Amino acid sequence: MSEWVEVGSLEQIPRLGSRIVQTGKGDIALFRTSRDEIFAVRDACPHKQGPLSQGIVHGNVVTCPLHSWEIDLSSGEALPPDEGCTNTFATRVEKGVVLINLASL
């Protein structure tokens, strides 16, 4: 069952930046790449639960601000040599509006 939720406009998320979506089961960080791709991950690094939303976006990767772990935004996987994973959520943009699928919460 899908549970698509509107979370705002594409323009509300800065390029190479993020925005937080608060849910009853934790915060989700939405990221916008330089190519206007949108990714959604749980706002917690798999290492020490650092706030990924405060990290630096480069390509399809965010670098955690606490210990510089790099997380692939499409899979949630830490890049080697680090290991671990954070939850990801499907996203889509329709007529400039960003939606995320919360079914996996």
N, C-alpha and C positions, 0 to 999 in steps of 0.2 A: 504494500500500500504506500503510495507516495503522499507526502505532506509538504507541498510547495508553499513557501511563505514569502511574501514581498518584504524586502528589508530596506528599500530606498532606491534612489536613482544611482546610476553608474557614476554620475558627476559628484556624488557625495563621498566617494572613495577616492582619495588622491592617487594619482599615478605614482607607482613605486611606494605606495603607502597602504594603510589599513584602516579598518573601522571595526568596532566591536558590536556584536549582536548578543544581547543578554537573553538567556533562556532559563527555564526553571531547572535545567540539568547542567548548567555551566555556560561560560562565555565561549562564543565562536568568533574567530578573527577572520574577517573578509580581507583579501589582498587583491590589489589591482596591479598588473604588470605594465611595463612600458608599451605593450601591444594591446592594452585594454582587456586582457584576459582576467577573469575573476576566479579566485580560489577561496575555499572556506575550509578552515581547520580548527580543531579545538585549540583554544588560546592557552596551551600549556606544552612546553617543550618536554619530550619524553625523558630528558636527562634529569632536571631538577624542577620541572614544572614552571620554568621561566615564561614570562609573558611574550609569546611570539609576536603579538600585535605591536610590540615596541621594537621589533627587530628591523634589520635592513633587508629590503627586497632587491634581488639581483637575478635577472632571468626569471625562472620559475622556482626560485629558491628563496627562503628567508633565513637569515642568520640570527640565532637567538642572542639577545642582548646580555645574558648572564655569562655564558661560557663559550660563546661562538660556535655552537653546534649549528650545522647547516641542515635544514629540513626541506625536502622536495615537496613543494606545495601540491602537486598533483597526486602524490601517493601518501604523503604524511611521513615517509620514511626518512630517517637520519642518513646523511651521506657518509660513506666510509671516511675515516676509520671508525666513526661512531656508529652505534647500533641502537635501534629503538624506533617507535612509531607513534604518531598521534592520529586521532580520528580525522577523517576528511568528510566533507559533505558535498553532494552534487550542487552545482550552481548553473544558472542560465540567466541571460539578459534578454528581455523582451521589450522592445520599443523604449530602450533606455532605463528600464526598471530591472533591478537585480532581485532574483529569487533564489532561495536555497531550499534544499530538501532536508527536512528535519526528521524523516522517517527512522533514521538510525539512532536517534537519541533515546 
